[in-house]
């Protein structure tokens, strides 16, 4: 193919890899690129499509409106990668339920050329009746999945995503002063965000007694990986889409990262960033984090997180 296409550009622009990339560890991203450039063995395992696969699709899917537009513009429909993503059942552009192409390609040769035949496609936009609240969430997830396909494949990793989660969880008081996630409270809040039966339908029900259920895996810095569709569920819970989430700064603790300024007006280092550590405790009544800043000059200052944030905003 000459020098016009690199392995990275092919992965980013012509495959579903960007759906998985941001949620893989840096190490796994590196090894997967090596797999692609080599013999391809272990590729699906590294993506988690074997052990962690959910909502698997048993064929190719299309949006009737997209197909009609393709025919009008190009004379024939083509396969859209965003319609093939596991767990995604609606078109992000037209908000229509995806339809399955009536040919089973699994019975053909793996190297046979595949194309859609418009004569075999149902281009009607009539939709089957589903609970409105289910449809609303599925459309939101489809839009987020489509946004993922536009994110540079090496811009983010599981490590950075985890730190972004912690920022948003901290805002919801779901992280303790000792920096641990309140898993029981998170589970209850997460469950209440979705209508009854939705998580079961999406093969993403949470076993609260399982120490390695997918919600705990997502929020812990473990070697285990969770399916990208479940990360989209997490983003929906956090009231984010992909674009807004990627703008979230990485978590550096309730009072940010040091050093911090000394506010002793009598010291010659007044307002200079000379305090290297902060001791974080919890307020007995409000349970809000309290930061104790102690300078070598003997000056000590205590701030409740809410007051600290107000000062820094000003």
Protein Blocks (a to p, Z undefined) as FASTA:
>chain_A
ZZmbcfklmmmmmccklmmmmmpcfklmmmmmmmmmmnopoklmmnopmmmgghiafbdc
ddfklmmmmmmmnopacddfklmpghiabdfklopacdddfbdfklpcfkbccdddfklp
cfbfbdcdddfklmmmmmmmmmmmmmmmmpcfklpcfklmmmmmmmmmmmnopacfkopa
cfklmmmmmmmmpcghklmmnopaccfklmkbfklmmmpccfbdcdfklmmmmmmmnopa
fklmmmpccdebjnopaddddfbfkbckgoiafbfbdcddddfklopacdddddfkopac
dddfklmmmmmmZZ
